Amino acid sequence: SIEVLPDAEALALRAADVFALAARAAAARAEFAAALSGGGTPRALYRLLARQQFAQKIPWRRVHLYWGDERC
């Protein structure tokens, strides 16, 4: 489905929600892997994921993060 959000802040909040939900769902069965993008676009999302409000919802011990930036 396609979601249209009013601004970049709303997009970052929605992305953080989706990330947390996906991480919990995957970790309930196995582990969760995500490739992180570089650059400035995802910066707001990463800041939100580090905040208590989202960080406590994510089973970080079952999460594997990979660097997906082509510039690296």
N, CA, C and O atoms as a MOPAC input file, in Angstrom:
PM7 MOZYME 1SCF
protein

 N      0.83400 1    -1.18500 1     0.00000 1
 C      0.00000 1     0.00000 1     0.00000 1
 C      0.88100 1     1.25100 1     0.00000 1
 O      2.05100 1     1.20900 1     0.38000 1
 N      0.30800 1     2.32300 1    -0.42100 1
 C      1.00800 1     3.60200 1    -0.46600 1
 C      0.41900 1     4.50700 1     0.60500 1
 O     -0.79800 1     4.65800 1     0.71100 1
 N      1.29800 1     5.10500 1     1.39200 1
 C      0.85900 1     6.06400 1     2.40700 1
 C      1.38200 1     7.43800 1     2.03000 1
 O      2.54500 1     7.59600 1     1.65800 1
 N      0.51800 1     8.41600 1     2.13000 1
 C      0.91400 1     9.79400 1     1.88900 1
 C      0.88700 1    10.50300 1     3.23700 1
 O     -0.14200 1    10.54900 1     3.91100 1
 N      2.02500 1    11.05000 1     3.61600 1
 C      2.15100 1    11.70100 1     4.91400 1
 C      2.37900 1    13.19300 1     4.71400 1
 O      2.90300 1    13.61300 1     3.68200 1
 N      1.98800 1    13.98800 1     5.69500 1
 C      2.00400 1    15.43800 1     5.50600 1
 C      3.37800 1    16.09000 1     5.43800 1
 O      3.53000 1    17.14000 1     4.81400 1
 N      4.39500 1    15.47900 1     6.07800 1
 C      5.71600 1    16.10600 1     6.08700 1
 C      6.78800 1    15.09700 1     6.47400 1
 O      6.49500 1    13.93800 1     6.76800 1
 N      8.03600 1    15.55900 1     6.46900 1
 C      9.17600 1    14.67400 1     6.75100 1
 C      9.13800 1    14.13100 1     8.17200 1
 O      9.54000 1    12.99200 1     8.41100 1
 N      8.66400 1    14.92500 1     9.10900 1
 C      8.58000 1    14.46300 1    10.50500 1
 C      7.58700 1    13.31500 1    10.63900 1
 O      7.86100 1    12.32500 1    11.31800 1
 N      6.44400 1    13.44800 1     9.99600 1
 C      5.44300 1    12.38100 1    10.02400 1
 C      5.98600 1    11.12200 1     9.35200 1
 O      5.71400 1    10.00800 1     9.79800 1
 N      6.74800 1    11.30300 1     8.28600 1
 C      7.36300 1    10.16400 1     7.60500 1
 C      8.34400 1     9.44200 1     8.52500 1
 O      8.32700 1     8.21400 1     8.60600 1
 N      9.18900 1    10.18900 1     9.21100 1
 C     10.15700 1     9.57800 1    10.12900 1
 C      9.44900 1     8.82500 1    11.24900 1
 O      9.86400 1     7.72200 1    11.60700 1
 N      8.39500 1     9.39900 1    11.80300 1
 C      7.63500 1     8.72700 1    12.86400 1
 C      6.99900 1     7.43600 1    12.36000 1
 O      7.02800 1     6.41300 1    13.04400 1
 N      6.42900 1     7.49000 1    11.16700 1
 C      5.80700 1     6.29300 1    10.59900 1
 C      6.86400 1     5.22600 1    10.31700 1
 O      6.64000 1     4.04300 1    10.57200 1
 N      8.00500 1     5.64400 1     9.79400 1
 C      9.08300 1     4.69800 1     9.51300 1
 C      9.59800 1     4.04700 1    10.79500 1
 O      9.88600 1     2.85000 1    10.80600 1
 N      9.71400 1     4.81300 1    11.86300 1
 C     10.15800 1     4.26300 1    13.14800 1
 C      9.13700 1     3.25500 1    13.67600 1
 O      9.51200 1     2.21000 1    14.20800 1
 N      7.86400 1     3.56500 1    13.52900 1
 C      6.81400 1     2.61900 1    13.93400 1
 C      6.90400 1     1.32100 1    13.13800 1
 O      6.84100 1     0.23000 1    13.70300 1
 N      7.05100 1     1.44800 1    11.83600 1
 C      7.13600 1     0.26700 1    10.96200 1
 C      8.37700 1    -0.55900 1    11.30400 1
 O      8.30700 1    -1.78600 1    11.37700 1
 N      9.50700 1     0.11100 1    11.51300 1
 C     10.73800 1    -0.59400 1    11.88000 1
 C     10.54800 1    -1.36900 1    13.18000 1
 O     10.89900 1    -2.54600 1    13.25900 1
 N      9.99500 1    -0.71600 1    14.19400 1
 C      9.79400 1    -1.36400 1    15.49600 1
 C      8.83800 1    -2.54800 1    15.38200 1
 O      9.09300 1    -3.60600 1    15.95700 1
 N      7.75300 1    -2.38200 1    14.65600 1
 C      6.79200 1    -3.47400 1    14.46900 1
 C      7.42800 1    -4.64900 1    13.73900 1
 O      7.24700 1    -5.80000 1    14.13700 1
 N      8.17200 1    -4.36500 1    12.67100 1
 C      8.81400 1    -5.42900 1    11.90900 1
 C      9.87600 1    -6.14300 1    12.74000 1
 O      9.99600 1    -7.36600 1    12.68200 1
 N     10.64100 1    -5.38100 1    13.50900 1
 C     11.67500 1    -5.98700 1    14.35000 1
 C     11.06000 1    -6.91500 1    15.39000 1
 O     11.55400 1    -8.02200 1    15.60200 1
 N      9.99600 1    -6.47500 1    16.03600 1
 C      9.34500 1    -7.32400 1    17.04100 1
 C      8.74500 1    -8.57100 1    16.41000 1
 O      8.87600 1    -9.66700 1    16.95600 1
 N      8.09000 1    -8.41600 1    15.26600 1
 C      7.46500 1    -9.56400 1    14.60500 1
 C      8.52000 1   -10.58500 1    14.17500 1
 O      8.34700 1   -11.78500 1    14.39000 1
 N      9.59400 1   -10.12000 1    13.57800 1
 C     10.64300 1   -11.03600 1    13.11800 1
 C     11.36500 1   -11.68000 1    14.29000 1
 O     11.66100 1   -12.87400 1    14.25500 1
 N     11.65000 1   -10.90700 1    15.32200 1
 C     12.38200 1   -11.42700 1    16.47600 1
 C     11.57400 1   -12.45200 1    17.25200 1
 O     12.14300 1   -13.28300 1    17.95900 1
 N     10.27200 1   -12.40200 1    17.13000 1
 C      9.43400 1   -13.40300 1    17.79500 1
 C      9.64200 1   -14.78200 1    17.17000 1
 O      9.43800 1   -15.80100 1    17.82900 1
 N     10.04600 1   -14.81500 1    15.89900 1
 C     10.26600 1   -16.07600 1    15.18400 1
 C     11.74000 1   -16.41100 1    15.04100 1
 O     12.13000 1   -17.57300 1    15.15300 1
 N     12.54500 1   -15.41500 1    14.79900 1
 C     13.97200 1   -15.64800 1    14.54000 1
 C     14.73700 1   -14.37400 1    14.88400 1
 O     14.72300 1   -13.91600 1    16.02600 1
 N     15.39400 1   -13.82000 1    13.89700 1
 C     16.13600 1   -12.58100 1    14.08100 1
 C     15.68600 1   -11.57500 1    13.02800 1
 O     15.05600 1   -11.93500 1    12.03400 1
 N     16.01800 1   -10.32400 1    13.26200 1
 C     15.62800 1    -9.24200 1    12.35500 1
 C     16.88200 1    -8.62100 1    11.76500 1
 O     17.79300 1    -8.24200 1    12.50100 1
 N     16.93500 1    -8.51600 1    10.45300 1
 C     18.07300 1    -7.90500 1     9.77400 1
 C     17.58500 1    -6.69500 1     8.99600 1
 O     16.53700 1    -6.73600 1     8.35200 1
 N     18.35400 1    -5.61900 1     9.06400 1
 C     18.00500 1    -4.40200 1     8.33500 1
 C     19.27000 1    -3.78600 1     7.76800 1
 O     20.30500 1    -3.74400 1     8.43300 1
 N     19.18200 1    -3.30800 1     6.53600 1
 C     20.29100 1    -2.59300 1     5.90800 1
 C     20.04500 1    -1.10400 1     6.08500 1
 O     18.98100 1    -0.59800 1     5.72800 1
 N     21.02000 1    -0.41100 1     6.62900 1
 C     20.89300 1     1.01900 1     6.88300 1
 C     21.45800 1     1.82100 1     5.71900 1
 O     22.53100 1     1.52500 1     5.19200 1
 N     20.71300 1     2.83000 1     5.33900 1
 C     21.15500 1     3.73000 1     4.28700 1
 C     21.97900 1     4.85200 1     4.89900 1
 O     21.79800 1     5.20100 1     6.06600 1
 N     22.87300 1     5.40800 1     4.11400 1
 C     23.64600 1     6.54800 1     4.58300 1
 C     23.00800 1     7.84700 1     4.12300 1
 O     21.87900 1     7.86200 1     3.63400 1
 N     23.73200 1     8.91500 1     4.28400 1
 C     23.23300 1    10.20400 1     3.83600 1
 C     22.32000 1    10.85600 1     4.84700 1
 O     22.14700 1    10.35800 1     5.95900 1
 N     21.74400 1    11.95600 1     4.46000 1
 C     20.91000 1    12.73000 1     5.36800 1
 C     19.45200 1    12.31100 1     5.40400 1
 O     18.74800 1    12.62100 1     6.36500 1
 N     18.98500 1    11.61400 1     4.38000 1
 C     17.56500 1    11.27300 1     4.30500 1
 C     17.06800 1    10.47300 1     5.50700 1
 O     16.03500 1    10.83200 1     6.07000 1
 N     17.75300 1     9.40400 1     5.92900 1
 C     17.24200 1     8.60600 1     7.04900 1
 C     17.64400 1     9.12200 1     8.43500 1
 O     17.31000 1     8.49400 1     9.44000 1
 N     18.34200 1    10.23700 1     8.50600 1
 C     18.87000 1    10.72700 1     9.79000 1
 C     17.77200 1    10.89900 1    10.84600 1
 O     17.96900 1    10.51900 1    12.00000 1
 N     16.63100 1    11.46000 1    10.47400 1
 C     15.53600 1    11.66300 1    11.43400 1
 C     15.01400 1    10.32000 1    11.95300 1
 O     14.69600 1    10.18600 1    13.13500 1
 N     14.92800 1     9.33400 1    11.06700 1
 C     14.50500 1     7.99200 1    11.48600 1
 C     15.47800 1     7.41800 1    12.50200 1
 O     15.04900 1     6.90000 1    13.53200 1
 N     16.77600 1     7.49700 1    12.24100 1
 C     17.77500 1     6.93400 1    13.14100 1
 C     17.73400 1     7.61900 1    14.50300 1
 O     17.89600 1     6.96600 1    15.53400 1
 N     17.52200 1     8.91500 1    14.50800 1
 C     17.41000 1     9.63300 1    15.78900 1
 C     16.21000 1     9.13700 1    16.58300 1
 O     16.29800 1     8.94500 1    17.79500 1
 N     15.09600 1     8.93000 1    15.90300 1
 C     13.90500 1     8.42500 1    16.60200 1
 C     14.14300 1     7.02200 1    17.15800 1
 O     13.75400 1     6.73100 1    18.28900 1
 N     14.77100 1     6.16200 1    16.38000 1
 C     15.01200 1     4.78800 1    16.84500 1
 C     15.89800 1     4.75700 1    18.07800 1
 O     15.80700 1     3.82600 1    18.87900 1
 N     16.74700 1     5.75000 1    18.24400 1
 C     17.62700 1     5.81300 1    19.41000 1
 C     16.92200 1     6.35200 1    20.64700 1
 O     17.41300 1     6.17100 1    21.76100 1
 N     15.79400 1     7.00400 1    20.47500 1
 C     15.05800 1     7.55000 1    21.62000 1
 C     14.36200 1     6.43200 1    22.39400 1
 O     13.98100 1     5.40600 1    21.83100 1
 N     14.21000 1     6.65400 1    23.67900 1
 C     13.59700 1     5.66800 1    24.57800 1
 C     12.25100 1     5.18000 1    24.06300 1
 O     11.94100 1     3.99200 1    24.15100 1
 N     11.45700 1     6.09200 1    23.53000 1
 C     10.11000 1     5.75600 1    23.06100 1
 C     10.11500 1     4.61700 1    22.04800 1
 O      9.19700 1     3.79700 1    22.04600 1
 N     11.12500 1     4.54900 1    21.19000 1
 C     11.21100 1     3.47400 1    20.20800 1
 C     12.22400 1     2.41400 1    20.61000 1
 O     11.98800 1     1.22500 1    20.39500 1
 N     13.33600 1     2.81700 1    21.18400 1
 C     14.40200 1     1.87200 1    21.52800 1
 C     13.90200 1     0.76300 1    22.44200 1
 O     14.32900 1    -0.38400 1    22.31300 1
 N     13.01000 1     1.08900 1    23.35500 1
 C     12.49400 1     0.06800 1    24.27700 1
 C     11.52700 1    -0.90000 1    23.59500 1
 O     11.23300 1    -1.96200 1    24.14400 1
 N     11.03800 1    -0.55400 1    22.42500 1
 C     10.10700 1    -1.42300 1    21.70300 1
 C     10.81500 1    -2.41300 1    20.78100 1
 O     10.18700 1    -3.31800 1    20.23100 1
 N     12.11100 1    -2.23700 1    20.61800 1
 C     12.86000 1    -3.03500 1    19.64600 1
 C     13.74600 1    -4.04600 1    20.38100 1
 O     14.51200 1    -3.66200 1    21.26400 1
 N     13.65100 1    -5.32200 1    20.03000 1
 C     14.47900 1    -6.35400 1    20.67100 1
 C     15.90300 1    -6.32600 1    20.09600 1
 O     16.27000 1    -7.18800 1    19.29700 1
 N     16.68600 1    -5.34800 1    20.50100 1
 C     17.99000 1    -5.09000 1    19.88600 1
 C     18.92800 1    -6.28900 1    19.90500 1
 O     19.77500 1    -6.40300 1    19.01900 1
 N     18.81100 1    -7.17000 1    20.86200 1
 C     19.69600 1    -8.34600 1    20.91900 1
 C     19.43500 1    -9.31600 1    19.78000 1
 O     20.26900 1   -10.17200 1    19.48500 1
 N     18.28500 1    -9.18600 1    19.14300 1
 C     17.94200 1   -10.06400 1    18.02400 1
 C     17.97700 1    -9.32300 1    16.68500 1
 O     17.53500 1    -9.84800 1    15.66300 1
 N     18.50500 1    -8.10600 1    16.70300 1
 C     18.57300 1    -7.27100 1    15.50500 1
 C     20.00000 1    -7.26700 1    14.95200 1
 O     20.96600 1    -7.12000 1    15.70000 1
 N     20.11500 1    -7.42900 1    13.64900 1
 C     21.39200 1    -7.34000 1    12.94900 1
 C     21.28900 1    -6.18100 1    11.96400 1
 O     20.41400 1    -6.16300 1    11.09900 1
 N     22.19000 1    -5.21900 1    12.10500 1
 C     22.19400 1    -4.05700 1    11.22300 1
 C     23.36600 1    -4.15500 1    10.25500 1
 O     24.46800 1    -4.55000 1    10.63500 1
 N     23.11700 1    -3.79600 1     9.01800 1
 C     24.13000 1    -3.81700 1     7.97400 1
 C     24.19100 1    -2.45100 1     7.31600 1
 O     23.17600 1    -1.76700 1     7.18300 1
 N     25.37100 1    -2.06800 1     6.91300 1
 C     25.57200 1    -0.79900 1     6.23600 1
 C     25.28900 1    -1.00500 1     4.75300 1
 O     25.93500 1    -1.83000 1     4.10600 1
 N     24.32900 1    -0.26100 1     4.21300 1
 C     23.93500 1    -0.44200 1     2.81800 1
 C     24.25800 1     0.75100 1     1.93900 1
 O     23.72300 1     0.85700 1     0.83600 1
 N     25.11000 1     1.64500 1     2.39200 1
 C     25.42700 1     2.85300 1     1.63900 1
 C     26.46400 1     2.54300 1     0.56100 1
 O     27.56200 1     2.07400 1     0.86200 1
 N     26.11200 1     2.80600 1    -0.68200 1
 C     27.00700 1     2.50800 1    -1.79700 1
 C     28.27800 1     3.36500 1    -1.78600 1
 O     29.24400 1     3.03400 1    -2.47300 1
 N     28.29100 1     4.45500 1    -1.02200 1
 C     29.46500 1     5.30800 1    -0.97500 1
 C     30.54000 1     4.76200 1    -0.04400 1
 O     31.67200 1     5.24600 1    -0.04500 1
 N     30.18800 1     3.76000 1     0.74500 1
 C     31.12800 1     3.21300 1     1.71800 1
 C     31.91000 1     2.05700 1     1.11200 1
 O     32.75500 1     1.46500 1     1.78400 1

